[in-house]
Amino acid sequence: MTGAFVGLSGLDGGSRWGTVATCMAVLGAGLGFMMTSTILAAQNAVEKSDLGAATSLIQFTRNVGSMTGVAVLGALLVSMLAKGGVAPEESRRLLDSIARQEIEAARLRELSALLLGALLRIFQVGIGVCAVSALIAFTMPSGRAGASPSAR
């Protein structure tokens, strides 16, 4: 996933769709592998009687994390556009494929450049989040929850 975010943060206005699609495919595959292994790790860390609780806790935290991530990164995106002088209504029109047609060409190029810069920053935040997540994962102890250190 980190590699996908690195690839996405290196895009520019002239990047090919194939490059974007490849980065997105790698990101999607990384998410898929991570979701499966997270559930398996949680299920293997608890007793059989707690499997349902562990699985639902993983699903709940994944949903809350996704919701929070979208809200925070969306707010960051809008904030960066606002710092560039883009009004909220103009942001909505820029992101709406039909309303975008009403924006004059020179302003659309300017807005597109601002949007690209803001998205690249969002992808850089993704690199940081992946790096912190990897660090946390590598420092976690192995074994069953509640097991004595010698049993791990």
Secondary structure as the mmCIF struct_conf table of DSSP 4:
data_model
#
loop_
_struct_conf.conf_type_id
_struct_conf.id
_struct_conf.beg_label_comp_id
_struct_conf.beg_label_asym_id
_struct_conf.beg_label_seq_id
_struct_conf.end_label_comp_id
_struct_conf.end_label_asym_id
_struct_conf.end_label_seq_id
HELX_RH_AL_P HELX_RH_AL_P1 THR A 2 SER A 9
TURN_TY1_P TURN_TY1_P1 GLY A 10 GLY A 10
TURN_TY1_P TURN_TY1_P2 GLY A 13 GLY A 14
HELX_RH_AL_P HELX_RH_AL_P2 TRP A 17 ASN A 44
TURN_TY1_P TURN_TY1_P3 ALA A 45 ALA A 45
BEND BEND1 VAL A 46 VAL A 46
HELX_RH_3T_P HELX_RH_3T_P1 LYS A 48 ASP A 50
HELX_RH_AL_P HELX_RH_AL_P3 LEU A 51 LYS A 83
TURN_TY1_P TURN_TY1_P4 GLY A 84 GLY A 85
HELX_RH_AL_P HELX_RH_AL_P4 PRO A 88 LEU A 95
BEND BEND2 ASP A 96 ASP A 96
TURN_TY1_P TURN_TY1_P5 SER A 97 ILE A 98
HELX_RH_3T_P HELX_RH_3T_P2 ALA A 99 GLU A 102
BEND BEND3 ILE A 103 ILE A 103
HELX_RH_AL_P HELX_RH_AL_P5 ALA A 105 THR A 139
BEND BEND4 MET A 140 MET A 140
HELX_LH_PP_P HELX_LH_PP_P1 PRO A 141 SER A 142
BEND BEND5 GLY A 143 GLY A 143
TURN_TY1_P TURN_TY1_P6 ALA A 145 GLY A 146
HELX_RH_3T_P HELX_RH_3T_P3 PRO A 149 ALA A 151
#
